[in-house]
Amino acid sequence: MERRLAAILAADVVGYTKLMGTDETGTLKRVKELFSNVVEPAVTGHGGRIVKLMGDGLLAQFPSVVEAVQCAVDIQNSLAHGALDEAQNHAIKLRIGVNVGDIIVDGDDIFGDGVNVASRLEALAVPGGICISRSARDQIRDKLDFGLQDLGEMAVKNVARPVRVFRLLPDTESVIKKDTIRRQPAHRLAAVALAVVVLAGGAFAFYLTRLGSPGFDTASVARMSSPLPDRPSIAVIPFRNLSDDDLQSYFADGITEDIIADLSKVSGVLVVAYGSTRKYRADDVVFRQVAEDLSVRHVLTGSVRRAEDQLRVTVQLVDAISGAHIWGEKFDRRVDDVFVVQSEIASQVVKAMSVTLKANEHDRLFQKYAANIDAYDAFLRARASVDAPTRQNIANGELLFRRAIELDPDFPAAYAGLSFNYSVKSRFRFGPSPKDDANLSLELARKAVGLDKNLAWSHIALAGAFLANGHHEDAVDAVRTALALQPNGYEANLFTGFYLNFAGQPAEAVKYLEAANELSRIDTIRGLDFLGMAYFTNGQYADCEATWLKRFQLFGIPNYPIGHVFLAAALSSQGKTTEAAEAVERFQRVIPEFRMSKWLWIENYKRSEDRAHLYQAALKAGIPE
């Protein structure tokens, strides 16, 4: 083995697994042609050698960092020009990172920090882009003529010190000054010159702009849907599923939700709820639009590739207002390490946004949810199933939550999920014995809290179990514990308002539900349902009416009584007799057999005056007793 200083180029094919899934034979052919016809000639033409090919990537070594960077530019220019002639879903795109540093040479292979940094820089680059280290920038500063964007210092995996990262700007062509050109065969110089001429019109810039790269179309605070928060704010876009199995989308969505939950534990960050970001997709996200729609400064996006027991998660964090790429990383781990990856991402995001963690918040970021990946898999399927609480969905969720517990008997989130399932089942009278369901819900929630008292969902589930058993004050105490653990959590604020309303504190309930709405930024069924109920209990009848009408307009007419009863009651309480009668008529077309005296759901209210308030207003509207 020997040590030497060298320039290292690392490259990786973007979306390789997805391309293979779409057209395996064609993708293999195009990647092979790319490496043999473009990459290899460019590397050797600039005095470098390919150390190794890795299916969807490569590592190359150069004696000169000037040549390494120019090689990277030539490759991307050639690829961008070719990509314009192909269908977008068939275009091959590369990310490239270039570093100069100390390496260890062992036979034909190379190792060391110089190699590690180049690989991390490649992961930070946008599709079709190039990132270089500060050491590389210092070497080429007076020798190459192109623009660079300083992305700042970033902590990267397996490298002791932060790395200063620069992104090659695509709006100017990269041309080596004449006095630094190494002698090349005449035909190669002619080819390079021809490529520069062909691309002078800006094809490379156009290509990157089409990809929605940060730094080109920044967000405007003036165009945001609501005022930008005075603290760091972030939206996490659902991660792309790059696995061969399209059914693994729930796994990518689960990782997204858990990262949001982890970030919600940090009091200094405003995190937009998953329900508001789920409509955006990472493969075509426009950072400006997300930031302006949701009124946030930062946007986190990424992808998940799962193959048997291996996992690759790639993430990037951007400042949508400045256009800066703040942090990015590629995690290649075993699937069993998914929880550690989620926590590391949340921790690095918080660090990149310069947020100070309070006592215990760091430890909460590194909670491990399950010891068995199959149990986590079943849990994610269950959570997706019960998102809408229909009778069938609750039944499916029960089976999956039980499967998760069977696979991992010490999995607290699975017990919490099953507990919450039973409390919903009890409140909606989906089972033959609501009392038995309520008791089992309480037993399971206490088990979840016993396994992990720092898991917010365990306390939310415990609150639901207390409510199902008629213990309103205990429910409020439990959900306040969840709120302390997850102060910026959408669900923690949402259910705090939900339980406070039933406990006879509607004004306080409205405050937390409106806070949850601020975290969500986009209306959800639960958010509107809970807020509509609290507005009525608090005597805000016009707000109640507006909320339920919006709920009906956005999500359709529900086939369960709650929305119909509250809307009719709100209308009659305002003296809107005609509108109330129309609401009741619509209700009776949906559930003709409904009678207020048979509606046991109303018993969830602690105070008799709250029950009477709703009951009498509903009868006044014309709902049959």
Secondary structure, DSSP 8 states (H G I E B T S, - for coil): -EEEEEEEEEEEETTHHHHHHH-HHHHHHHHHHHIIIIIHHHHHHTT-EEEEE-SSEEEEEES-HHHHHHHHHHHHHHHHHHHTTS-GGG---EEEEEEEEEEEEETTEEESHHHHHHHHHHHHS-TT-EEEEHHHHHHHTTTEE--EEEEEEE--TT-SS-EEEEEE-TTS--EE-GGG-----HHHHHHHHHHHHHHTTTHHHHHHHHTT-TTSS---GGGSSS---SS-EEEE---EE-SS-GGGHHHHHHHHHHHHHHHTT-TT-EE--HHHHTTS-TTS--HHHHHHHHT-SEEEEEEEEEETTEEEEEEEEEETTTTEEEEEEEEEEEGGGHHHHHHHHHHHHHHHTT----TTHHHHHT----S-HHHHHHHHHHHHHTTS--HHHHHHHHHHHHHHHHH-TT-HHHHHHHHHHHHHHHHTT-SS-HHHHHHHHHHHHHHHHHH-TT-HHHHHHHHHHHHHTT-HHHHHHHHHHHHHH-TT-HHHHHHHHHHHHHTT-HHHHHHHHHHHHHHH-S--HHHHHHHHHHHHHTT-HHHHHHHHHHHHHHH---SSSHHHHHHHHHHHHTT-HHHHHHHHHHHHHH-TT--GGG-GGGGG-SSHHHHHHHHHHHHHHT---
